[in-house]
């Protein structure tokens, strides 16, 4: 029996008018979170008022990915009065949003429940390209993870007990990186 091959975590993106569109393939994880954050911030800076994530092919999300979504939701609301919309959620991915409070600041839609206004945006899929996630450094990944978890706690203080140890670990990890950087020639 051959092992089951896991899909690659990948983001396909497009921008049209004032909408940025992201199609999540595989897991929404820390591996793609830095790229998502950079793309989302660039879209907001270029006056996008809505970021739509199509979750049809998303098999799960980790807390870093959801923290990045929360950060983007806060930022787009503040800068453009806009919003983050997740479409084609499975019961599992929809449930994950509720566990950390993201359903308070994003607009979630289950598969088959998408309003007409988003269906035209879904047609952007033909114009999408794979987001180049490039090589992220350990430091940038750790910084993204720390910021994402801090955002989740800002969103819902009840999240602190869930992530207290993660925050401690990430802060210590970043301090070690700084110490190693200062010690090297």
C-alpha positions as CSV (number, residue, x, y, z in Angstrom):
1,X,0.0,0.0,0.0
2,X,1.5,3.4,-1.0
3,X,1.4,6.3,1.4
4,X,-1.3,8.9,0.7
5,X,0.3,12.0,-0.9
6,X,-0.5,15.2,0.9
7,X,-1.4,18.2,-1.3
8,X,1.1,21.1,-1.4
9,X,0.0,24.1,0.5
10,X,-0.4,26.8,-2.1
11,X,-2.1,30.1,-2.7
12,X,-3.5,31.3,-6.0
13,X,-4.2,35.0,-6.2
14,X,-5.7,37.7,-8.3
15,X,-6.6,41.3,-7.9
16,X,-9.5,42.9,-9.9
17,X,-10.9,46.4,-9.3
18,X,-10.9,46.8,-5.5
19,X,-11.1,43.1,-4.7
20,X,-8.2,40.7,-3.9
21,X,-9.0,37.0,-4.4
22,X,-7.1,34.1,-2.8
23,X,-7.7,30.4,-3.5
24,X,-6.3,28.3,-0.7
25,X,-5.1,24.8,-1.8
26,X,-4.0,22.3,0.8
27,X,-3.7,23.6,4.4
28,X,-3.9,27.2,5.4
29,X,-0.8,26.9,7.5
30,X,2.2,28.8,8.9
31,X,4.0,27.8,5.7
32,X,1.9,30.1,3.5
33,X,1.0,32.7,6.2
34,X,3.9,35.1,5.6
35,X,3.0,35.1,1.9
36,X,-0.7,35.7,2.6
37,X,0.2,38.5,5.0
38,X,2.4,40.2,2.4
39,X,-0.1,39.8,-0.4
40,X,-3.0,41.0,1.7
41,X,-1.1,44.1,3.0
42,X,-0.1,45.0,-0.5
43,X,-3.7,44.6,-1.7
44,X,-5.0,46.8,1.1
45,X,-2.2,49.4,0.4
46,X,-3.3,49.4,-3.3
47,X,-6.9,50.3,-2.1
48,X,-8.5,46.9,-2.2
49,X,-11.6,47.0,0.0
50,X,-12.3,43.3,0.1
51,X,-10.2,40.2,0.3
52,X,-12.1,37.0,-0.7
53,X,-10.6,33.6,0.2
54,X,-12.0,30.6,-1.6
55,X,-11.7,27.7,0.7
56,X,-13.0,25.0,-1.6
57,X,-9.6,23.1,-1.7
58,X,-8.6,24.0,1.9
59,X,-8.3,20.9,4.1
60,X,-7.5,22.8,7.3
61,X,-6.1,25.9,9.0
62,X,-3.7,26.4,11.8
63,X,-3.7,29.2,14.3
64,X,-1.0,31.1,12.6
65,X,-3.0,31.3,9.3
66,X,-6.1,32.3,11.2
67,X,-4.2,34.9,13.2
68,X,-2.9,36.4,9.9
69,X,-6.5,36.5,8.6
70,X,-7.5,38.3,11.8
71,X,-4.7,40.8,11.4
72,X,-5.7,41.5,7.8
73,X,-9.4,41.9,8.8
74,X,-8.4,44.5,11.4
75,X,-6.2,46.3,8.9
76,X,-8.6,46.3,6.0
77,X,-11.4,47.5,8.2
78,X,-9.2,50.3,9.6
79,X,-7.6,51.4,6.3
80,X,-10.4,50.9,3.8
81,X,-13.6,50.2,5.7
82,X,-13.4,46.8,4.0
83,X,-13.7,43.2,4.9
84,X,-12.4,39.7,4.6
85,X,-14.8,37.1,3.2
86,X,-14.3,33.3,3.3
87,X,-16.4,31.3,0.8
88,X,-16.9,27.6,0.2
89,X,-16.1,26.7,3.8
90,X,-16.6,23.0,4.8
91,X,-18.2,22.3,8.2
92,X,-14.7,21.6,9.6
93,X,-13.1,24.8,8.4
94,X,-16.1,26.9,9.4
95,X,-15.9,25.3,12.9
96,X,-12.3,26.3,13.2
97,X,-13.1,29.9,12.7
98,X,-15.6,29.9,15.6
99,X,-13.1,28.3,18.0
100,X,-10.8,31.3,17.9
101,X,-13.4,34.1,17.4
102,X,-12.7,34.9,13.8
103,X,-16.4,34.7,12.9
104,X,-16.7,38.0,14.7
105,X,-14.6,39.9,12.2
106,X,-14.8,38.1,8.9
107,X,-17.8,37.1,6.8
108,X,-17.9,33.2,6.5
109,X,-20.0,31.4,3.9
110,X,-20.4,27.7,3.7
111,X,-20.3,25.9,0.4
112,X,-23.5,26.6,-1.5
113,X,-24.4,29.6,0.7
114,X,-22.4,32.2,-1.2
115,X,-24.4,35.5,-2.0
116,X,-24.7,36.5,-5.6
117,X,-22.4,39.5,-5.1
118,X,-19.4,37.1,-4.5
119,X,-20.2,34.8,-7.4
120,X,-19.0,37.3,-9.9
121,X,-15.8,37.6,-8.0
122,X,-15.3,33.8,-8.1
123,X,-15.0,34.1,-11.8
124,X,-11.5,35.6,-11.2
125,X,-10.3,32.1,-10.8
126,X,-9.3,32.1,-14.5
127,X,-7.0,35.1,-13.9
128,X,-5.3,33.7,-10.8
129,X,-1.6,32.9,-10.5
130,X,0.4,31.0,-7.9
131,X,1.7,33.3,-5.2
132,X,5.4,33.1,-5.0
133,X,6.0,32.3,-1.4
134,X,9.8,32.5,-1.9
135,X,12.2,31.5,0.8
136,X,11.1,32.7,4.1
137,X,13.7,33.0,6.8
138,X,13.2,31.3,10.2
139,X,13.1,34.8,11.7
140,X,10.3,36.1,9.4
141,X,8.3,32.9,10.0
142,X,8.7,33.2,13.8
143,X,7.8,37.0,13.6
144,X,4.6,36.2,11.6
145,X,3.7,33.4,14.0
146,X,4.2,35.6,17.0
147,X,2.2,38.5,15.5
148,X,-0.6,36.2,14.4
149,X,-1.0,34.7,17.9
150,X,-0.9,38.1,19.6
151,X,-3.7,39.2,17.2
152,X,-5.8,36.2,18.1
153,X,-5.5,37.2,21.8
154,X,-6.4,40.8,20.9
155,X,-9.4,39.5,19.0
156,X,-10.6,37.2,21.9
157,X,-8.8,37.4,25.3
158,X,-10.2,33.9,26.0
159,X,-7.5,32.7,23.5
160,X,-4.6,33.6,25.9
161,X,-4.6,30.3,27.8
162,X,-4.6,28.4,24.5
163,X,-1.5,30.3,23.2
164,X,0.4,31.4,26.3
165,X,3.0,28.7,25.9
166,X,3.3,29.3,22.1
167,X,3.9,33.0,22.8
168,X,6.6,32.2,25.3
169,X,8.3,29.8,23.0
170,X,8.2,32.2,20.0
171,X,9.6,35.1,22.0
172,X,12.4,32.9,23.4
173,X,13.1,31.7,19.9
174,X,13.4,35.2,18.5
175,X,15.7,36.2,21.4
176,X,18.0,33.3,20.6
177,X,18.1,34.3,17.0
178,X,19.0,37.8,18.0
179,X,21.7,36.5,20.4
180,X,23.2,34.3,17.7
181,X,23.1,37.1,15.2
182,X,25.0,39.4,17.6
183,X,27.5,36.7,18.3
184,X,28.4,36.0,14.7
185,X,31.0,38.0,12.8
